[in-house]
Amino acid sequence: MNPDDLVAIDVHTHAEVSSRGHSSLDDDLHDASSAYFKVEGKRKPTLEETAAYYRERKMAAVIFTVDAESATGTAPVPNEEVAEAAAANADVLIPFASIDPFRGKAGVKQARRLVEEYGVKGFKFHPSIQGFFPNDRSVAYDLFEVIEETGTIALFHTGQTGIGAGVPGGGGIRLKYSNPLHVDDVAADFPHLKIILAHPSFPWQDEALAVATHKPGVHIDLSGWSPKYFPPQLVQYANTLLKDKVLFGSDFPVLTPDRWLADFEKLSIKDEVKPKILKENAARLLGLTKP
């Protein structure tokens, strides 16, 4: 993949459906999230359709499933399938994986295999859906150790989630797990771990900005929200202290890059900062360019 050929790098997209038509969310959660995000276009594109979509736009996309089988009882889209699709579309897709932290030693072994045999570049965690505190040493620390050792990236959902929104009891999903301050402990305990805090972290935006400012390895992606709704302090930090650590992400397919970029153009981001957010910061973090 040559970043010079790309308009942007979207660091946050989802593999919603497997080649067999299997989704990693049950129907109730899936339908509720579609309503919450007011999804435009196809809600469950295949991996090949996603690749074609981004190729048409001269963009690259980090793509992953979410493995929360212990909490939800629903199996994820296979990580291997995501990685194989990325390998077949290496000009536009960058494979991340997701491993349920409650898989224990088997999950740790799987993580190493996915990096060594499938070229996975990072791992997505969704603490609210997976039901764990990132700083619980008894749950995921062995996984974080492998991620740090292999030089891959840990991407954490932070803040409120559209998954479960509007479902009675939020579908049993608890927001408390996704306070970015829990990830601050992870960043302190694994000082060389590359971390992305996903989304504007409502209602903990200030906490996310504090963590990213304080910990050198922590970045923020801007996915899941239209830029027109970004809190003013997020825009201020993106323009200044965190201009080298903020990343474009859409949350495709629930939010398309077309919609995100149209609203981003109206945001008061400095001209010299825009290319950093849209491509340069991600290219550097993903190892596509030299530091």
N, C-alpha and C positions, 0 to 999 in steps of 0.2 A: 504494500500500500504506500503510495506516494502522497504525502499531505499537500504537495504543491498542486496536485490535480483536483483537490477538493475545495469546495466552497465553505464547508463547515463539518464538524465532527459532533454528532449527537451522542452523548455519553449515557443516555438513559432510554432504552427501548425494550419492549417486552416481547418474548416469544409466547404468544397466547394459545397456540394450538399445535399439537404434534402432527406428524404425517398421517396418523391414524384418526385424526379428528378429536383427540383427547385434549381437554383444557385443564389447566392447573387450578381453576376456580370452579366451585359448584355453581349451578345455574342461578341461585338466588343472589349470591355475591356478585356474580358476573353481571346480571341484569341491573342490580342496584348501582354498581359502579358506572355502568353505561349511562344511566339516568343522571347520576351525580355529575359526571364530566360532560354531559350533553354531547356524546360522541358523534362526530361527523365521519361518514365513510364506513368502511368495513371494520367491524370490531375484532374479528379474528383472522387477520391475514396469515397466510402460511409463511414459513421462513423464506421461501423463494419469492413470494410476493413482496415481502418486506425488503429483500435485497433489490428487487427491480425498482421498487418505489424510491429507495435512496439513490440508486444508480442514476435514475432519471433526473434527480436533483443535484447530482455531483456532490453528494454528501456521503460520509461514512457513519456507521451506527454501531455503538456498543449494544449487544443484545444478550438477554438472559431470561431464564425462567425464574420462578420463585418456588422453592421447595419448603413447604410448610406442612408436610404430610402428617407429622405427629400431632399437630394442632387441629388440622382440618379434615384429616382422613382422605384427602384427595392427593393422588400422586402428581408430581410435576411433569411438565414436558421434559423428556430425558435430556440431561446436560450433554450427553454424547451427540444427540441429534442436533442440538444447537451448535455445538462445536464443529460437527461435520458440515453443516450448512454454511457456517462461516468460512471454513476451509475451501468450500466449493465456490464461495463468493468473496474471496479474500480482498478484492478491490474495494469492497464497501462494508463488509461485516466484520466486527471484532468480537470474539467470543468471551463472555463472562459465564460463570456457572453459579449455581445456588445449591447450597447443601444445608438441609435441616440440621441445626446445631445439636439436636437431640439424637442424632445418629451415632454420636460417640466416636469410638475408635474406627468404626467402619466409615464414618464420614470423613475423618482425618485421612484415612488411607485413600478414599475416593478423591479427595481434593488433590493430593499429591499426584495421583494417576492422571487426573484431568489436566494438570499443568504439564506433566512430563510427556504424556502420550497424545494429548489433544490440543496442546498449545493454548489453553485457557489463560486469559490475561488478568482475570480478576474474579471476585465473588460477591454476589448480591445477598445482603441480609435484610429481612423485613421484620424487625423485632416485634412489632405489634401483631402481625399475622402469625409469626413463628412462636410468639409467646415467651420471650426471654429478655432479660436485661443484658445488654452487651457486656457489661462489666461484671457479670456473674462468672467468676473464675472456674466454677465447676461445670459450666455448660460449653462455652465456645472457645476458651483460651487455647486449647490444643489446636483448633482450627486456625486461629489467628497466628499461632506460632509457625505453621506451615506456610501461610500466606506471606508472612514477613520474610521467612527464609527463602522462598522462591521469588521474591521481588514482585509479586503480583499485588493487586489492589483489592481492598475491602471497601465495598460501597454499602452504606447503611441508609435505609429509609429513615427519615426523621420527620417529626411533627405529625399533625393529623393525617389520616388516610381516607381516601375516598372509598376504599374497600370496606364494606360493611355499613357505610353511611346510608341512613334511611331504613335499614333492616332492624327489626326489634332487637334491642340490646346491642345494636351495632354488630350483630352476628357473633357476639361474644368476644370481639376484638377489643383489646384494651390499649388506649393511647399512651399510657404511662411508660410503656417500654421504649418509646421512640423519642424521649427527651435526649437531645444531643449531648447533654452533660454526662450521660452514661458512656458515650463514646470518648469523652475526654479522658476517662480512666483508661480506656483501651489505648489511646494515643500515648498516654504516659507510661503504660506498662510495656508497650511495644514501640519504642521510639523511632524505629526504622520502617514501620508499617506505613504504606501509602493508603490514605483514607479519603473517601468522598462522602460528605454528608449530603444526602439527596434531598432536594426540594427546599423551597422557602419553609423554614421549620416551625410554622405557626402551631402553637402559641409560644414557641421558644426561639424566635428569630434572633434575639439578642444573645442568647446562649450559644447558638450556632456560630454567630459572628465572633464571639469571644474565643471559642475553641479554635476556630480556623485562624484567628489572629495570633493566638498563643502557641499553637502546636504547628511546627513547620511542615509536618507531613499531612496535614488536614486541608482538604479542599471542599468546595461547595458546588453542587450542580443546581441548576435553576429549573429543573423539570417539574411537571405536574401543575404548574400555575401559568396562566397567561401573564406575560410581563406587565400588563396594565394594572395588575393587582399586587405587584411586588411592594412590600413595605419600603418606605423611603430610606430607612437606615440600610437596607440591603443594597439599594441602588448607590447610596453614598459610599459604602465599603467596596462595592464592585468597581467603582470609579477610582478608588484611592488605595487604601491599605491592602485590599485583597484582589487587586487587578490582575495579579499573576496566578490566582488560585481559584477563580470563579470559572465555571464551565457551562457551556450550552448543553442542555438536555431537554427533551420534549415530553417524554412519557408516552411516546407512540405505542399503541394506536389510540389510546384514550385522548391524547392531545397531539395533534399533528404538528410537524415542524413548520408547515406552511402557516398555520394559524399563529404559532409561537413567534416566528420570525417577523410576521407582519406587525405584531404588537411590539416586538422588541425594537423595531425601527422607529417607533414613536417614543421610545424611552429616552431619557436624558443621559445616555451613556456617551462618554467622550469618544471622538472618532478614533483616537489612537488606542483606545481600550477595546473597542468592538472586535477587532480581529483576534485579540487575545482570548476573549470569551468564546467566540464562535469556533476557533480552531487551534490557535497556537498553544494555549495552556494544556488542552487535552492531548495534543500531539506530543508535547514534552512529557507529560505524566505517563502516557501509554508507551513511551519509548520509541515513537515514530520519528522523532528528531532528537538531536543531542541536547543535553541540559544547557 
